[in-house]
Amino acid sequence: MRLFRQGKTVFVEDGESVRPLREYAAEEIEDLLMNVGPLGGVAAMFGYHPETYVLYLLKSSDDKPALREGARVGRFPLFRLRAVMWSRGTLQQFWEEKENKPFTKRLAAAMQYYVDGDNVVLTHMAVRPALRRNRVNSLLVEVLQSNHPGKTFVFDDPTEMGSKFMKGRGFAELFGPED
């Protein structure tokens, strides 16, 4: 199974069929998903909750074994804390930092979150810029919903783009009241 972009549309090639990603349900993309965590001390070292996970959407299921091995030995990208005003943004750092490149070149998207009691707290969401507007984040949220039924979802300190996504896709009510 692999993702590819043609024009503005992202397609999934699955065996002999090719369909737009927009036509897939969350459970149908399981081969392209990899969940890493809980990150424990690594997360705490970066200032995150120890129960932090990162849900990755891969460009190709063929990369999954190598990426699993990288995660096993502690080589996987984690989002940096929110950047200070004069530095590059968190999402740009995630995709472009030199040490992340061997991994991120194989990714379509990533969502970082932790489970805290009855809440699933999303701290970061990122879709490769060329793949945006193709229901990628929506699918990842649906995956988390199916893995954590009955939990309340909270979006931690959303960016302007993240807030627009939540409202535009009707997910705003999932993520609790706005401050």
N, C-alpha and C positions, 0 to 999 in steps of 0.2 A: 504494500500500500504506500502511495506517495502523494504529496501535494505538489501542484505546479500552477503557475499563473500564466494565463493566456489573455492578453488584453488587460482588462480590469478585473477579470473573474478568476477566482481560485478554484481549481478542479482537484478531484481525488481520483486517482487511478487505482482501482482495486481489482486485481486479476484482469479479467477481460473487459470490465466496464469502466467508463469514465463519466463522472457526473459532477456538477458544480457542488462545492462544499456546502452551499446554502441548503441543499436538498438532504443533507445528512442529519441524523439524530445523534445525540451525544454517545449513545452506546455503540453506534456504528463506527466510530473513529477510535475505538479502544486500542487498536494496533499502533496508532500514532501517538499515544499518550504514555507519559512516564512520570510517576509521582515520586519525588525524593524527599525523605524525611521520616520521622522528625529529626531536625538538625541539631538539637541539643546544644552542646557547648559551642559548636560552630556558629549557630544562630546568636547565642548570647554574646559571643565575641564581637559580632557585628551590631549589637544593640537590639536584637530581635527576641521575641518570645522563644523559649527553648523548644516549644512544640511546633515550630515553623516548618512548613512543607513548601515545596515548589512543584507545581504541576506544569510539566512541559508538553507542548504540542510539537512533535517532530515533523520535519519535512518528509522523512522516509522511515518506514518501519525497519528497513535494512540497517539503519544506524542504531537501533535500540540496544543490541548487545554491547557495542563499543561504548555507548553512552552510559549504560548500566555499570560497566566496569569502571569508567571514569568516576561515577558517583560513588561506587564502592570504595575507591581509594581517595575520595575527598576532592576530586576535580570536577567541579560543576559551578556554573555561575549563580551567584546570589546577588540580589539587588543591593546596592549601596543605600545607606540612609539618605534621606532627602538632602540634596546638594545645597551648599550655601550659594548666595546670589551670584557670585563671580565665577563659579565653576560650571562645568557641563552638567546637564540634568541627569537625574537618576536613570531614566530610560535610555538616554544616549550612552551613558556609561555602561549600562548592561550590554548593549549590542556592540559597542565599539572598543571596549578595553582589550588590550592586547592579550592578556591572560585568559579572557573569555572566548576569544575568536575560535579556537579549535572546537569548542562546544556550540557556541551560538550560531555558527555558520550552518549548523544542522537543525536549527530550531525555527519554527514558524511563530511560536508564541510561548509566553510563560505567565503563570499566575502564582504569586507568593501569598500564603495564608497561614493562619494557625487556628486551632480549635481551642476555645476557652469556655469551658462549661457548656452552656446552651447556645453559644455564639460561634460562628465561623467568621473570622475577621480577615478580610482581604487587605493586604498591605500594598501590593503592587500588581499591576496587570500590564503586559506589554505584548503588542503584536508587531512583527516585523513590518515596517512602514509600507512596503510594497504589497502586503497582504491585507491591509486594513479594509474595512467596509465590505467584508465577506462573511460576516457572522462568526468570526473566530472567537472573540471574547464571549459572545453569547453561548457558544458551544461549551467553552470552559466553565462558565458559570453553571450551565445545565449539568455538567459532569459533577461539579461539587455539590449541587442540589441533590443529585441522585445518590451520592456517596454519604451525605449528611442530612437525611430526611428529618424534618421537624425542627431543624436548627434555625436560628435567626442569623441572617447574614448582615454583617456590618462592614462598610467600606471605610477604611482608615485613611483620613486626610486625603480625599480625592483631588486629583488635579482638575483643571478646567475640562480637559478632554475626557477624563474619567467620569466626571459629573454629567457631561453631555451624553456619554454612552449610556449610563444608568437610566437617565430620564428618557432618552430616545428609544431604548429597548424595553421600557416598561419595568425595569428592574429596581427603580428607585424605592418602591415600597418594600422590597426585600431587605433593603439595607438600612432599615430603621429611620428614625426621624432625623432631619437635618438640624444641625446646631444653629 
